[in-house]
């Protein structure tokens, strides 16, 4: 097995196969984790970087769920296959996002693309938010075939300063508050469309699960989809599959209690619906916010435009990554069959169904090297708790099932009838 460092911290392992005419398989995991807020350190049951294994089988610590568990599982599965003298038929490639993967996955993607070319990878497996759990009295393995886009919009409000004893009717903070309230009062509306991964899952659940008759009818009748989307849109988790979500995360403004704020800023994060674009969000924001600028006699500067006006201005811009939704992976074909067969060998009662990743992953850098990109947790999500939160932990049973999944996937790649 060949080992390479890419851009210092990217780790690339290449296990040469016996048939170099076959496209390689790529297994991915990132090494980094989100930080722990110092103010929450004392809220943890066990220290967040202790990796404590308790008597009930829980492994506690930052990164256990996202995604050191998967990283270690891929390495453990590979070591096991090596010890069994497994000889891969096709090349198996594996490597090292919370910061967008620019220095890690992005650099590795350049190497992969140069080495194997456009659509040169047979399938890619990376992290997901969906796993194997029981719903509608049936076990479903939800395999991510889609991924939402990401956009963070900044709003800057610039107004003349002055002494707080002589305030205008609306200060910069007041104007910003009105803008944000207008945004939250006009959220995107949930929609169910043909091809939506949640709809595909519900159609399978209606066929194989114990679904209530009225819900089953709504799933199967296209004319009922708007009502069904509205109903499910009230659920905090389900709504993420049905629309572009909006989260006002950061607001800053003012420097002293008796000084009028001259510059007020906000950041709002959007996770772009599978069938929309980032431009759709900008167009919608302009439609909502420009009338407020007109009402307050302020200049409105949309994203992508410039102006020499610097006072009484509302300006839209972006911060960080601007990412369109990922191409949909087909839920048919040899790659789907390999993934489904491997899952069923580990979870024999599970129905394998399409699902989606509602955050974004390092696979964003690999859209051009494979049409078959899957995001998946090969375990019950009841045993993987508190992503990015206090008391993040994974049960040892989930960790073991993850090792088993990657071990079987490696073995099942031998003789797999795919280019």
VENBEL-V874704 format. One line per field, one symbol per residue. ss: DSSP state (H for helix, E for strand, C for the rest). phi: phi as a letter, one per 20 degrees, with the letter a starting at -180 (. if undefined). Layout:
# VENBEL-V874704
ss=???
phi=???
This chain:
# VENBEL-V874704
ss=CEEEEECCCEEEEEECCCCCCCCEEEEECCCCCCCCCHHHHHHCCCCCCCCEECCCCEEECCCHHHHHHHHHHHHHHHHHHHHCCCCCCCCEEEECCCCCCCCCHHHHHHHHHHHHCCCCEEEEEECCCCCEEEECCEEEEEEEEEECEEEEEEEEEECCCCEHHHCCCCCHHHHHHHHHHHHHHCCCCCCCCCCCHHHHHHHHHHHHCCCCHHHHHHHHCHHHHHHHHHHHCCCCCHHHHCCCEEEEEEEEECCCCCECCCEEEEEEEEEECCCCCHHHHHHHHHHHHHHHHHHCCCEEECCCCCCCCCCCEEEEEEEEEEECCCCCCCCCCHHHHHHHHHHHHHCCCCEEEEEEECCCCHHHHCCCCCCCEEECCCCCHHHEECCCCCCCEEEHHHHHHHHHHHHHHHHHCCCCCCC
phi=.eccddlmdfdcdcdfeedffeffdddcadeecffdfgfdgfeffcgfdemfdefeneddqfnfecbfgfgfffffffgffffemfdfedfddbaf.gdnmfedfffffffffffdnfledfbcccfbdccdbeblmcecdeefdbbfebbdddddddcfeqeffceffcfgffffgffffffffcffefcdcgnfgffgffffffedeeeggffffffedgfefgffffffffefefffedafeccfdcccrncbfdcffebccbcceddfggdccffgffffffffeggfgffeldeddffndcbefcdlcdcdbccmfccfgfffefebogfffffffffffecfeeeecfbbdedccffgecgedbeddddbdeafffdccmgmcfmgacegffffffffffffffffffnfebg
